[in-house]
Amino acid sequence: SGLQMVEMSYFSQLKIDSENKKKSYCCVVKMDEPVSREELKKLDAIEDLEILQKTPIRVLHRRTLMTREKMIHAARTEYINPKWFYLHLLSSAGAYIKEFVHSDLGRTTPNVGDILGKRADIMQLDVTDLYEDDGTDDDTNEKFRQVYADYRNIIP
């Protein structure tokens, strides 16, 4: 059946391994109120932002109620129109990205709405990459920034 017994240390190593991963995402964000390109620069300035996330309401039935510290390593925005934009994020694995955008009724702080001072909602979320952070290649954040650096030059 493929099942096998493992030592408890196996689970400890799994947890350590998951903490050494980073994921990048692309989100489609809709604002309740208009947002300017200038205001989006607040998100573009994110660098290693620590967020506190209570277990999201949507997973509370299967996850322990607790507050988790996660990291948003970098963010880049692409303006679509006054109420819509793309948000590219690089985060620690395990971060609840939907909740970072819409706050989950204030259960994730800070969140996109806090940073912009306006209510935000997420319409689409895609994982775009998974990075192994083994300590030998400490420039994952810089690679992410380089990938998204030219958006303001490409998008009118």
Buried (B, 14 or more C-beta within 10 A) or exposed (E): EEEEEEEEEEEEEEEEEEEEBBBBBBBBBBBEEEBEBEBBEBBBEBEEBEBEBBBBEEEEEEEEEEEBEBBBBBBBBBBEEEEBBBBBBBBBBBBBBBBBBBBBEEBBBBBBBBBBEBEBBBEEBEEEBEBEBEEEEEEBBEBBBEBBEEBBEEEE
